[in-house]
């Protein structure tokens, strides 16, 4: 069993989440700037603090609360060995998404979102298999082809590798999707909602946050804002993984320390079994003696009879010999006379 004192140390606390990212950090990078008032979505009203110079100002306290909720959800997903898909195809987010997804070992989409990437994943898997076949060195596809046909295959390989480079090793649908700019990635959100995959997304004032499970209200056009929020999410993924690995190591250590106890228990069980076998054998012997006792009694009686008969025969012989010895001197005296 896992030591409960050690297990407590691996539990996430709210203070740790809040310590990662502060109000001043968000304020300094301009995460509070929304879109122009005329472009806003009325459903974004709960996250609007005020209007200034024709621009909505986002309430950063709500941003911190929603980041905390998203971090708790990510830790739950990773603790269940879940997988997360990062999506950011806009110019400001491409490099950040690829870098952070590679850092935490998750999947990503930074090129154009292909329609049906989630809802028609079986077809996407076929194109991934085609890409893997084209990338094989010495594949039979390249044999006996003209120069033009080889060029066409190379173009196809480059196109597929650009489209699927972040999901090439994804064997199943993800357990969660992290999106930058929910307005720009509306198709990805629709597909995730159809499949009931939870969505974490950075939402600006021009987006409807009701379509997203874990909306993070912030400026989705600022590179520094995207970098800060996505890096905190990836840090949560990495920490959850390391803590799960640490708990597994503790379990393995406890299992390795338990064999001694198991051996002692096995020995005790063997001894108890041996004692049981001995007692059972003794009971069987007693039962056998009880069963065989009448025959033994008859045999003993026969032996006693034989002994008694032998004793009587020997006594009769002795008496006869004594009588004969007494008769012989009398016969000798008569002869002398």
C-alpha contacts under 8 A as a table, 3 or more apart, distances in Angstrom:
res1	aa1	res2	aa2	distance
1	X	251	X	6.44
1	X	254	X	6.33
1	X	255	X	7.74
2	X	6	X	7.61
2	X	7	X	6.82
2	X	247	X	7.54
2	X	250	X	6.33
2	X	251	X	5.65
2	X	254	X	6.98
3	X	6	X	5.41
3	X	7	X	6.15
3	X	250	X	7.86
4	X	7	X	4.84
4	X	8	X	6.13
5	X	8	X	5.36
5	X	9	X	6.92
6	X	9	X	5.37
6	X	10	X	7.06
7	X	10	X	5.41
7	X	11	X	7.01
7	X	247	X	7.16
8	X	11	X	5.48
10	X	243	X	6.10
10	X	247	X	7.91
12	X	16	X	7.01
13	X	16	X	5.46
13	X	17	X	6.91
14	X	17	X	5.28
14	X	18	X	6.41
14	X	68	X	7.60
15	X	18	X	5.16
15	X	19	X	6.02
16	X	19	X	5.09
16	X	20	X	6.50
17	X	20	X	5.42
17	X	21	X	7.34
17	X	68	X	6.10
17	X	71	X	7.40
18	X	21	X	5.83
18	X	22	X	6.55
18	X	64	X	7.54
18	X	68	X	7.09
19	X	22	X	6.55
20	X	232	X	7.16
21	X	25	X	6.58
21	X	26	X	7.70
21	X	64	X	7.84
21	X	232	X	7.56
22	X	25	X	5.27
22	X	26	X	6.64
22	X	64	X	7.65
23	X	26	X	5.33
23	X	27	X	6.17
23	X	60	X	6.72
23	X	61	X	7.27
23	X	64	X	7.40
24	X	27	X	4.93
24	X	28	X	5.95
25	X	28	X	5.29
25	X	29	X	6.52
26	X	29	X	5.52
26	X	30	X	6.43
26	X	31	X	5.30
26	X	32	X	7.27
26	X	60	X	7.27
26	X	225	X	7.26
27	X	30	X	5.33
27	X	31	X	6.02
27	X	32	X	6.42
27	X	60	X	7.76
28	X	31	X	7.75
29	X	222	X	8.00
29	X	224	X	6.09
29	X	225	X	6.14
30	X	33	X	5.97
30	X	219	X	7.26
30	X	222	X	7.45
30	X	225	X	7.14
31	X	58	X	7.81
31	X	60	X	7.74
31	X	218	X	5.14
31	X	219	X	4.81
31	X	220	X	7.98
31	X	222	X	7.35
31	X	225	X	5.66
32	X	57	X	5.49
32	X	58	X	4.64
32	X	59	X	6.71
32	X	60	X	6.28
32	X	218	X	6.03
32	X	219	X	6.27
33	X	55	X	7.26
33	X	56	X	6.59
33	X	57	X	5.20
33	X	58	X	6.18
33	X	218	X	7.37
33	X	219	X	5.71
34	X	55	X	6.20
34	X	56	X	4.98
34	X	57	X	5.65
34	X	58	X	6.20
34	X	204	X	6.07
34	X	205	X	5.43
34	X	218	X	7.30
34	X	219	X	5.80
35	X	39	X	6.46
35	X	40	X	6.60
35	X	55	X	5.78
35	X	56	X	6.16
35	X	204	X	7.17
35	X	205	X	5.78
35	X	206	X	6.54
36	X	39	X	5.57
36	X	40	X	6.82
36	X	54	X	5.89
36	X	55	X	4.51
36	X	56	X	6.50
37	X	40	X	5.47
37	X	51	X	7.71
37	X	54	X	5.60
37	X	55	X	5.33
37	X	56	X	6.01
39	X	205	X	7.76
39	X	206	X	5.70
40	X	44	X	7.49
40	X	205	X	5.16
40	X	206	X	4.28
40	X	207	X	7.32
41	X	44	X	5.58
41	X	45	X	7.72
41	X	205	X	6.16
41	X	206	X	4.90
41	X	207	X	5.74
41	X	208	X	6.13
42	X	45	X	5.65
42	X	208	X	7.86
43	X	46	X	7.50
43	X	207	X	7.96
43	X	208	X	5.64
43	X	209	X	6.89
43	X	210	X	7.47
44	X	47	X	5.84
44	X	48	X	6.84
44	X	205	X	5.88
44	X	206	X	7.62
44	X	207	X	6.95
44	X	208	X	6.17
44	X	209	X	6.43
45	X	48	X	5.27
47	X	58	X	5.88
47	X	59	X	5.54
47	X	62	X	6.47
47	X	217	X	6.76
48	X	51	X	7.98
48	X	56	X	6.56
48	X	57	X	5.96
48	X	58	X	4.72
48	X	59	X	5.58
48	X	205	X	7.84
49	X	56	X	7.54
49	X	57	X	5.55
49	X	58	X	5.36
49	X	59	X	4.73
50	X	56	X	6.04
50	X	57	X	5.29
50	X	58	X	7.35
51	X	54	X	6.38
51	X	55	X	5.65
51	X	56	X	4.53
51	X	57	X	5.82
52	X	55	X	5.35
52	X	56	X	6.33
52	X	57	X	6.94
56	X	205	X	7.30
58	X	205	X	7.84
58	X	217	X	7.01
58	X	218	X	6.74
59	X	62	X	5.66
59	X	63	X	6.72
60	X	63	X	4.67
60	X	64	X	6.23
60	X	217	X	7.84
60	X	218	X	7.73
61	X	64	X	5.18
61	X	65	X	6.38
62	X	65	X	5.11
62	X	66	X	6.17
62	X	217	X	7.39
63	X	66	X	5.25
63	X	67	X	6.11
63	X	216	X	5.63
63	X	217	X	5.37
63	X	218	X	6.76
64	X	67	X	5.08
64	X	68	X	6.22
65	X	68	X	5.15
65	X	69	X	6.40
66	X	69	X	5.01
66	X	70	X	6.14
66	X	214	X	6.80
66	X	215	X	6.65
66	X	216	X	5.54
66	X	217	X	7.89
67	X	70	X	5.05
67	X	71	X	6.14
67	X	216	X	6.16
68	X	71	X	5.12
68	X	72	X	6.33
69	X	72	X	5.23
69	X	73	X	6.27
69	X	214	X	7.29
70	X	73	X	5.07
70	X	74	X	6.17
70	X	200	X	6.80
70	X	214	X	5.99
70	X	233	X	7.95
71	X	74	X	5.06
71	X	75	X	6.31
71	X	233	X	6.41
71	X	236	X	6.30
72	X	75	X	5.27
72	X	76	X	6.39
73	X	76	X	5.12
73	X	77	X	6.30
74	X	77	X	5.07
74	X	78	X	6.19
74	X	233	X	7.74
74	X	236	X	6.98
74	X	237	X	6.58
75	X	78	X	5.19
75	X	79	X	5.99
75	X	236	X	6.67
75	X	237	X	6.58
75	X	240	X	5.52
76	X	79	X	5.14
76	X	80	X	6.47
77	X	80	X	5.31
77	X	81	X	6.64
77	X	82	X	5.07
77	X	83	X	7.45
77	X	175	X	7.08
77	X	176	X	7.72
78	X	81	X	4.93
78	X	82	X	5.03
78	X	83	X	7.09
78	X	237	X	6.68
78	X	240	X	6.25
78	X	241	X	6.55
79	X	82	X	7.26
79	X	240	X	6.72
79	X	241	X	7.33
79	X	244	X	6.57
82	X	174	X	7.26
82	X	175	X	5.60
82	X	176	X	7.97
83	X	106	X	6.81
83	X	107	X	7.94
83	X	174	X	5.09
83	X	175	X	5.37
83	X	176	X	6.81
84	X	106	X	6.03
84	X	107	X	6.59
84	X	174	X	5.40
84	X	175	X	5.89
84	X	176	X	4.91
84	X	177	X	5.64
84	X	178	X	7.20
85	X	106	X	6.50
85	X	107	X	4.93
85	X	108	X	5.33
85	X	109	X	7.65
85	X	174	X	6.06
85	X	176	X	6.41
85	X	177	X	4.77
85	X	178	X	6.16
86	X	97	X	6.52
86	X	101	X	6.62
86	X	106	X	7.52
86	X	107	X	6.18
86	X	108	X	4.39
86	X	109	X	6.33
86	X	177	X	5.97
86	X	178	X	4.82
86	X	179	X	6.10
87	X	97	X	7.03
87	X	108	X	5.65
87	X	109	X	4.92
87	X	110	X	6.29
87	X	177	X	7.24
87	X	178	X	6.07
87	X	179	X	4.80
87	X	180	X	6.51
88	X	93	X	5.39
88	X	94	X	5.65
88	X	97	X	6.15
88	X	108	X	7.96
88	X	109	X	6.42
88	X	110	X	5.28
88	X	179	X	6.02
88	X	180	X	5.22
88	X	181	X	7.54
88	X	185	X	7.73
89	X	93	X	6.60
89	X	94	X	5.63
89	X	109	X	6.86
89	X	110	X	4.43
89	X	111	X	5.36
89	X	112	X	6.13
89	X	113	X	7.26
89	X	185	X	7.83
90	X	93	X	5.56
90	X	94	X	6.16
90	X	110	X	7.71
90	X	184	X	7.58
91	X	94	X	5.69
92	X	95	X	7.52
92	X	96	X	7.90
92	X	221	X	6.96
92	X	222	X	7.49
92	X	223	X	5.76
93	X	96	X	5.34
93	X	97	X	5.92
93	X	180	X	6.97
93	X	223	X	7.00
93	X	226	X	6.94
94	X	97	X	5.42
94	X	98	X	6.30
94	X	110	X	5.23
94	X	111	X	7.82
95	X	98	X	5.27
95	X	99	X	6.05
95	X	110	X	7.96
96	X	99	X	5.20
96	X	100	X	6.05
96	X	226	X	7.69
96	X	227	X	6.31
96	X	230	X	7.90
97	X	100	X	5.34
97	X	101	X	5.89
97	X	108	X	7.05
97	X	110	X	7.14
97	X	230	X	7.54
98	X	101	X	5.29
98	X	102	X	6.08
98	X	108	X	6.50
98	X	109	X	7.88
98	X	110	X	6.92
98	X	166	X	7.90
99	X	102	X	5.30
99	X	103	X	6.19
100	X	103	X	4.91
100	X	104	X	6.43
100	X	230	X	7.22
100	X	231	X	6.47
100	X	234	X	6.36
101	X	104	X	5.40
101	X	105	X	5.87
101	X	106	X	5.06
101	X	107	X	6.22
101	X	108	X	6.27
101	X	234	X	7.29
102	X	105	X	4.93
102	X	106	X	6.31
102	X	107	X	7.69
103	X	106	X	7.95
103	X	234	X	7.67
104	X	234	X	6.02
104	X	235	X	7.71
104	X	237	X	6.58
104	X	238	X	5.74
107	X	166	X	5.32
107	X	167	X	5.45
107	X	170	X	7.05
108	X	166	X	4.66
108	X	167	X	6.25
109	X	112	X	7.71
109	X	113	X	7.03
109	X	163	X	7.96
109	X	164	X	7.63
109	X	165	X	7.93
109	X	166	X	5.64
109	X	167	X	7.12
110	X	113	X	7.83
110	X	166	X	7.69
111	X	162	X	7.10
111	X	163	X	6.11
112	X	163	X	7.25
113	X	117	X	7.40
113	X	185	X	7.95
113	X	187	X	7.90
113	X	188	X	7.23
114	X	117	X	5.63
115	X	187	X	7.34
116	X	119	X	4.76
116	X	120	X	4.43
116	X	121	X	6.52
116	X	124	X	7.85
116	X	191	X	7.39
117	X	120	X	5.83
117	X	121	X	5.40
117	X	124	X	6.30
118	X	121	X	5.07
118	X	173	X	6.80
118	X	188	X	7.96
118	X	191	X	6.18
118	X	192	X	7.00
118	X	195	X	7.89
119	X	191	X	5.96
119	X	192	X	7.96
119	X	194	X	7.74
119	X	195	X	7.07
120	X	123	X	5.82
120	X	124	X	6.80
121	X	124	X	4.91
121	X	125	X	6.14
121	X	173	X	7.58
122	X	125	X	5.10
122	X	126	X	6.53
123	X	126	X	5.08
123	X	127	X	6.54
124	X	127	X	5.20
124	X	128	X	6.24
125	X	128	X	4.94
125	X	129	X	6.23
125	X	171	X	7.96
126	X	129	X	5.07
126	X	130	X	6.29
127	X	130	X	4.90
127	X	131	X	6.21
127	X	160	X	7.50
128	X	131	X	4.97
128	X	132	X	6.26
128	X	160	X	7.61
128	X	164	X	6.95
128	X	168	X	6.12
129	X	132	X	5.04
129	X	133	X	6.20
130	X	133	X	5.08
130	X	134	X	6.26
131	X	134	X	5.08
131	X	135	X	6.16
131	X	157	X	6.03
131	X	160	X	6.10
131	X	161	X	6.78
132	X	135	X	5.08
132	X	136	X	6.38
133	X	136	X	5.40
133	X	139	X	7.20
134	X	139	X	7.37
134	X	141	X	7.69
134	X	153	X	7.57
134	X	157	X	6.10
135	X	157	X	7.18
136	X	139	X	5.59
138	X	142	X	7.45
139	X	142	X	6.10
139	X	143	X	7.67
140	X	143	X	5.45
142	X	145	X	6.13
142	X	150	X	6.91
145	X	149	X	6.01
145	X	150	X	6.43
146	X	149	X	5.30
146	X	150	X	6.35
147	X	150	X	5.17
147	X	151	X	6.32
148	X	151	X	5.12
148	X	152	X	6.32
149	X	152	X	5.06
149	X	153	X	6.31
150	X	153	X	5.14
150	X	154	X	6.22
151	X	154	X	5.05
151	X	155	X	6.22
152	X	155	X	5.14
152	X	156	X	6.25
153	X	156	X	5.03
153	X	157	X	6.13
154	X	157	X	5.01
154	X	158	X	6.21
155	X	158	X	5.19
155	X	159	X	6.15
156	X	159	X	5.14
156	X	160	X	6.14
157	X	160	X	5.26
157	X	161	X	6.00
158	X	161	X	5.13
158	X	162	X	6.18
159	X	162	X	5.28
159	X	163	X	6.32
160	X	163	X	5.06
160	X	164	X	5.92
160	X	165	X	7.82
161	X	164	X	5.30
161	X	165	X	5.13
162	X	165	X	5.59
163	X	166	X	7.97
164	X	167	X	5.28
164	X	168	X	5.41
165	X	168	X	5.47
166	X	169	X	7.79
167	X	170	X	5.08
170	X	173	X	7.51
174	X	177	X	7.03
174	X	197	X	7.61
175	X	197	X	6.21
175	X	198	X	7.18
176	X	197	X	5.73
176	X	198	X	5.06
176	X	199	X	5.95
176	X	200	X	7.56
177	X	192	X	7.70
177	X	197	X	7.20
177	X	198	X	6.45
177	X	199	X	4.91
177	X	200	X	6.09
178	X	199	X	6.04
178	X	200	X	4.71
178	X	201	X	5.65
179	X	182	X	6.40
179	X	185	X	7.33
179	X	199	X	7.35
179	X	200	X	6.18
179	X	201	X	4.52
179	X	202	X	6.56
180	X	185	X	7.66
180	X	201	X	5.73
180	X	202	X	5.23
180	X	203	X	7.78
180	X	220	X	6.75
180	X	226	X	7.43
181	X	184	X	5.47
181	X	185	X	6.38
181	X	201	X	6.76
181	X	202	X	5.52
181	X	203	X	5.93
181	X	204	X	7.17
181	X	220	X	5.57
181	X	221	X	7.97
182	X	185	X	5.13
182	X	186	X	5.90
182	X	189	X	7.28
182	X	201	X	5.97
182	X	202	X	6.45
182	X	203	X	5.79
182	X	204	X	7.93
182	X	207	X	6.73
183	X	186	X	5.44
183	X	203	X	7.64
183	X	206	X	7.28
183	X	207	X	5.48
185	X	188	X	5.49
185	X	189	X	6.53
186	X	189	X	5.10
186	X	190	X	6.23
187	X	190	X	5.10
187	X	191	X	6.30
188	X	191	X	5.23
188	X	192	X	6.20
189	X	192	X	5.08
189	X	193	X	6.07
189	X	199	X	7.20
189	X	211	X	7.62
189	X	212	X	7.56
190	X	193	X	5.11
190	X	194	X	6.20
191	X	194	X	5.10
191	X	195	X	6.40
192	X	195	X	5.22
192	X	196	X	5.88
192	X	197	X	4.92
192	X	198	X	7.05
192	X	199	X	7.12
193	X	196	X	4.78
193	X	197	X	6.06
193	X	198	X	7.47
193	X	211	X	7.77
194	X	197	X	7.79
198	X	212	X	7.72
198	X	213	X	5.86
198	X	214	X	7.76
199	X	212	X	5.64
199	X	213	X	5.35
199	X	214	X	6.18
199	X	215	X	7.98
200	X	212	X	6.72
200	X	213	X	6.38
200	X	214	X	4.68
200	X	215	X	5.85
200	X	216	X	7.41
201	X	212	X	6.91
201	X	214	X	6.60
201	X	215	X	5.21
201	X	216	X	5.98
202	X	215	X	6.11
202	X	216	X	4.72
202	X	217	X	5.91
202	X	218	X	6.20
202	X	219	X	7.79
202	X	220	X	6.23
203	X	206	X	7.99
203	X	207	X	6.17
203	X	208	X	7.97
203	X	209	X	6.68
203	X	215	X	6.04
203	X	216	X	5.63
203	X	217	X	4.72
203	X	218	X	5.98
203	X	219	X	7.47
203	X	220	X	6.72
204	X	207	X	5.77
204	X	217	X	5.77
204	X	218	X	5.60
204	X	219	X	5.65
204	X	220	X	6.00
205	X	217	X	7.71
208	X	211	X	6.50
209	X	212	X	5.52
209	X	215	X	6.03
210	X	213	X	7.46
212	X	215	X	5.66
218	X	225	X	7.56
219	X	222	X	5.94
219	X	225	X	6.67
220	X	223	X	7.82
220	X	225	X	7.05
220	X	226	X	6.46
221	X	225	X	7.96
221	X	226	X	7.80
222	X	225	X	5.25
222	X	226	X	6.33
223	X	226	X	5.16
223	X	227	X	6.06
224	X	227	X	5.00
224	X	228	X	6.13
225	X	228	X	5.22
225	X	229	X	6.23
226	X	229	X	5.44
226	X	230	X	5.90
227	X	230	X	5.47
227	X	231	X	5.84
228	X	231	X	5.32
228	X	232	X	6.30
229	X	232	X	5.25
229	X	233	X	6.40
230	X	233	X	5.07
230	X	234	X	6.20
231	X	234	X	5.07
231	X	235	X	6.05
232	X	235	X	5.01
232	X	236	X	6.32
233	X	236	X	5.14
233	X	237	X	6.50
234	X	237	X	4.97
234	X	238	X	6.26
235	X	238	X	5.11
235	X	239	X	6.07
236	X	239	X	5.18
236	X	240	X	6.02
237	X	240	X	5.26
237	X	241	X	6.24
238	X	241	X	5.16
238	X	242	X	6.21
239	X	242	X	5.12
239	X	243	X	6.05
240	X	243	X	5.20
240	X	244	X	6.12
241	X	244	X	5.13
241	X	245	X	6.19
242	X	245	X	5.01
242	X	246	X	6.14
243	X	246	X	4.92
243	X	247	X	6.20
244	X	247	X	5.13
244	X	248	X	6.21
245	X	248	X	5.03
245	X	249	X	6.16
246	X	249	X	5.01
246	X	250	X	6.29
247	X	250	X	5.07
247	X	251	X	6.26
248	X	251	X	4.97
248	X	252	X	6.18
249	X	252	X	5.02
249	X	253	X	6.12
250	X	253	X	5.03
250	X	254	X	6.12
251	X	254	X	5.08
251	X	255	X	6.10
252	X	255	X	4.97
252	X	256	X	6.05
253	X	256	X	5.01
253	X	257	X	6.16
254	X	257	X	5.08
254	X	258	X	6.09
255	X	258	X	5.09
255	X	259	X	6.98
256	X	259	X	6.07
257	X	260	X	6.60
257	X	261	X	7.93
258	X	261	X	5.30
258	X	262	X	6.16
259	X	262	X	4.66
259	X	263	X	5.89
260	X	263	X	5.00
260	X	264	X	6.26
261	X	264	X	5.11
261	X	265	X	6.11
262	X	265	X	5.00
262	X	266	X	6.03
263	X	266	X	4.92
263	X	267	X	6.13
264	X	267	X	5.04
264	X	268	X	6.16
265	X	268	X	5.06
265	X	269	X	6.09
266	X	269	X	4.98
266	X	270	X	6.10
267	X	270	X	4.99
267	X	271	X	6.13
268	X	271	X	5.08
268	X	272	X	6.05
269	X	272	X	5.04
269	X	273	X	6.04
270	X	273	X	4.96
270	X	274	X	6.08
271	X	274	X	4.96
271	X	275	X	6.13
272	X	275	X	5.11
272	X	276	X	6.10
273	X	276	X	4.95
273	X	277	X	6.11
274	X	277	X	4.98
274	X	278	X	6.14
275	X	278	X	5.01
275	X	279	X	6.09
276	X	279	X	5.18
276	X	280	X	6.04
277	X	280	X	5.01
277	X	281	X	6.08
278	X	281	X	5.01
278	X	282	X	6.16
279	X	282	X	5.06
279	X	283	X	6.13
280	X	283	X	5.07
280	X	284	X	6.17
281	X	284	X	4.93
281	X	285	X	6.16
282	X	285	X	4.98
282	X	286	X	6.16
283	X	286	X	5.08
283	X	287	X	6.12
284	X	287	X	5.00
284	X	288	X	6.05
285	X	288	X	4.94
285	X	289	X	6.09
286	X	289	X	5.04
286	X	290	X	6.08
287	X	290	X	4.95
287	X	291	X	6.05
288	X	291	X	4.93
288	X	292	X	5.95
289	X	292	X	5.09
289	X	293	X	5.66
290	X	293	X	5.35
291	X	294	X	7.32
292	X	295	X	5.61
292	X	296	X	6.26
293	X	296	X	5.03
293	X	297	X	6.07
294	X	297	X	5.00
294	X	298	X	6.41
295	X	298	X	5.15
295	X	299	X	6.22
296	X	299	X	5.01
296	X	300	X	6.09
297	X	300	X	5.07
297	X	301	X	6.19
298	X	301	X	5.01
298	X	302	X	6.25
299	X	302	X	5.08
299	X	303	X	6.27
300	X	303	X	5.05
300	X	304	X	6.19
301	X	304	X	5.09
301	X	305	X	6.20
302	X	305	X	5.03
302	X	306	X	6.17
303	X	306	X	5.06
303	X	307	X	6.11
304	X	307	X	5.07
304	X	308	X	6.10
305	X	308	X	5.11
305	X	309	X	6.10
306	X	309	X	5.12
306	X	310	X	6.08
307	X	310	X	5.06
307	X	311	X	6.13
308	X	311	X	5.02
308	X	312	X	6.25
309	X	312	X	5.20
309	X	313	X	6.24
310	X	313	X	5.24
310	X	314	X	6.35
311	X	314	X	5.31
311	X	315	X	6.33
312	X	315	X	5.12
312	X	316	X	6.21
313	X	316	X	5.18
313	X	317	X	6.30
314	X	317	X	5.12
314	X	318	X	6.32
315	X	318	X	5.12
315	X	319	X	6.33
316	X	319	X	5.20
316	X	320	X	6.20
317	X	320	X	5.11
317	X	321	X	6.15
318	X	321	X	5.10
318	X	322	X	6.17
319	X	322	X	5.05
319	X	323	X	6.18
320	X	323	X	5.09
320	X	324	X	6.17
321	X	324	X	5.06
321	X	325	X	6.13
322	X	325	X	5.12
322	X	326	X	6.27
323	X	326	X	5.12
323	X	327	X	6.24
324	X	327	X	5.06
324	X	328	X	6.27
325	X	328	X	5.37
325	X	329	X	7.20
326	X	329	X	6.20
326	X	330	X	7.01
327	X	330	X	5.37
327	X	331	X	6.40
328	X	331	X	5.20
328	X	332	X	6.33
329	X	332	X	4.97
329	X	333	X	6.21
330	X	333	X	5.25
330	X	334	X	6.34
331	X	334	X	5.23
331	X	335	X	6.36
332	X	335	X	5.15
332	X	336	X	6.38
333	X	336	X	5.09
333	X	337	X	6.28
334	X	337	X	5.22
